């Protein structure tokens, strides 16, 4: 299935869902409307997506974990995750799924930096560079895009993410460290990402400096924990 967390994306959700259905008609599309006050849920439902709605805004991490729990309960073997704001190119979904379906990796991270020229704002670029250094050092492998919300993974990762160990506050670089420590195999796949024109992506939410502080704190807590275990 394809998981799309969405918060007040009525102007863009139809284009994202219809693009996925055109490119990958064999995939079920599930939209998590995270307390949207506009017509996000109605529009997505009217064009054939399964819609799960939170009664109020609970944040990006809670929204995607709702999707993981749905995928686990409905016996999906593979899950692709992308944002509702149009940043992620649905035409990259088959390439992202390929190493997971072949058994090469448990999770594939879509990297905007592998073979692509993507230029985020300075503060965000600074944070990305810092987390790239930390994750690469901890995992012992080069990771180019530690904050990518464009991912594909198998049922083992779905089950792992559906538990209380999942960092629902800010699941980004800390999540990659957690996966590595639990023994999951990761790979990166070049994907195309577009600049977000209005900066209202649910994934970017808070100001960059506050995000950096929270993520560093979460990484520290993750490193102090006992290593997670596969279910």
N, C-alpha and C positions, 0 to 999 in steps of 0.2 A: 504494500500500500504506500501511498504518498501522504505524508503528514504535513499540513500547513497550519502553523499557529498564526492567528490573525487578531489584530485589535484595531477596530475602526478602519478597515481597508475596503469599504464599499466601492470606492472609485477604481480599485485595482484588482480585486479578488476574482472577478469574472475573467479578465484577461489571463491571469495566472492559471486558473482551473481549466479553462478552455484550451490553453496552449498545452498543458499536460495531457489532456484527453486526446488531443490531436496527435501528439508525438508518441505517447505511450497509452493507447486505448486499453491495454491489458492490465493497467494498474488502477486500483481503487483509490479514489481521492477522499481524504478525510480532513476536514477543516475544523480546527478548534477555535471557536469565537470566544475570546477571553474577555467577557464582559463588554463586548462592543455595544455602543449606544446608537450606532447607525444601522444600515441594512446589510451589513456584512453577512450575517447568518442567512437571511432570507435570500439574498442573491446567490450565495454559494449553493444553497439547497435547491433553488429553482433550476440550476444548470447541472444538477446531478451529483453533487458532492454529498457525502455523509457529513452532517454538521453536529458537533458536540459543543454545547454552549455553557460557559461558566456564568453564574448569576451576577458576578461582578469581576472586575479586573484583578487577577491573581498573579500576574507576571509571566514572563517568558518561560522560565523553568517549569513552573506548575503546568502551564499550557502544554508544553511538549510532553511532559510526563503523563498527562491525561491521554495523549495520543499513544504513548508506549503501552499504557495499561489496556487501552482499547485493542491495540494490535496483538498483545499477548492473549487477551481473552477471546479474540476472534481467530486465533491460530494462524496469523500471518508469519511466513518464513523470512520475509525480507521487508525492510522499511526504508523509504527514501524521505528525507526531511529537507524542506526548503522554506524560505520566507514568503510572506504574502505580498510584499511590497514591490515585486517585480525585479529585484536585484539579481536573482538567480535565474540562469538561462535553462529552461526545461529541456532543451535539446541535448544537454549534457547528462541527463539522467541515465541513458543506457551505458555510457562510459563509466559512470560512477558505480552503477550496479555490477558491472562486469567482474571486477576482482572479488567481490563478495559472493556472487553466485557461482564463480568458478572454484571457490574455496581457498583462494590465494590469501584472503584477509577476512577478518571478522567485521571490520569497519573501514570504510573508505571516506576520507575527508576531501571535499572538493576545495582545491587550492586556487585562489585567484592570482597567485604569484608564480606558478610554474608555467613558464612560457607566455605569460601575459603581462601587460603593463597596466597595473592598477595603482592609482595614486590616492590613498585616503588622506584626510586632513592631518596636519602635523601631529597634534596631540594623540590622535588615534594611531598614527603610524609609530609614534614613540612607544605606546603601550604594546602594540603588536610586536615590535622588535624585542622589547623586554620579555614578553611571554614566550616568544619564539626561542630566545636564548635559554630561559628556564626549562621549558619543556624538552628542548633538544638535549640539554645537559642531563636532566633526570632520566630520560628514556634511552639515551645513548644513540639516538638517531636524529638526523636532520628533519625537523618539522617546519614547513614554511608558512603555514596558515593555521594558527592555533585558535582563531576566533571565528572560523567558518561555520555558518549555520547550514551549509549545504553538505549533506552527509548521506551515506547509505550503510546499512548494517544488517546482520543476520539475527535469527531468533535468539541466539545466546546473548547477544548484546541487548536486544529488546527486553529480555527477562531480567538482565542485570540492571538496566535503567529503570525498570518498573518497581524496584525495591527502594527502601528508605535510604539507601546509601547514595542515591542520586542527588547531586547538589542543586536543588531547585532554585536557589537564589541567583547564581550566575554560572550556569553550566557551560564553560568554555575551556580554557587551558587546564583548569583543575580536573575536568572530566577526562581529558586525554591522559593526564598523569594517573588518574584512577584506573583507567582501562589498561594502561601499561603495567601497573602494579598487580592487576588481577590476571595478567597473562594473556590478554587479548592481542591479536595481531592487527596492526594498523598499517594503512598505506595512504598515500595521497594521489589524487588524480587531478590533472589540470582541468579547470572549468572556467567558463566565462561568467563574470559578474559585472553588472552595470552599476554605475554610480547612483546613489539614492538622491534624487533631486531635492527633496524637501527635508531630509534628515529625520523623519518621524518613524523610522523602522522600530518595531517593538524590540528587536534584538539590541539596538544601540541605547535605547531608553535613557539612562542617566548620563550626567556629564562625564567626560572621559577620565578626569582626575579621580573622581569619586569611584568610578568603575575600577580603575587601576588599584586603588587602595583596597577595595572589597575583594578583588580577584587575588591580590597578593596575600591577603588574610586567608582566603579560602584555600589557596595552594599550600600555605603553611600548615593549616589544619589537616589537609589531605596527606601531607608528608609525615605528619606525626601519628596518623592513624595506623593500625595494623593493615597489612595489605588485604585488599578485598579478594573475595573468592568467587569463582564462577558458581552459578547455581546448578 
